[in-house]
Amino acid sequence: MRTTQQMSITLPNDMADLVKARVRSGEYASESEVLREGLRALMARDRAVESWLHQQVGQAYDNLKTDPSRALTVDQVRARLAAEHAKA
């Protein structure tokens, strides 16, 4: 049983040129390898976002639901962001 599928894709010229350049440089053996690596990176990013949502955002939401007094107003958030920006 095959573990791969052949596909035909269309890329914008700049992306196609990037794929070909990676192969020409010897970094990858084929265009397929470049695309597989890109998809692996996309899947890793998706896993990281899901993990962040479950571990940090979900926990923060649960904490806020338990104690609504922890909430910040829009003005408080803006003031904190302005202060952080002023430090930089």
Long-range contacts (C-beta under 8 A, 24 or more apart in sequence): 9-35
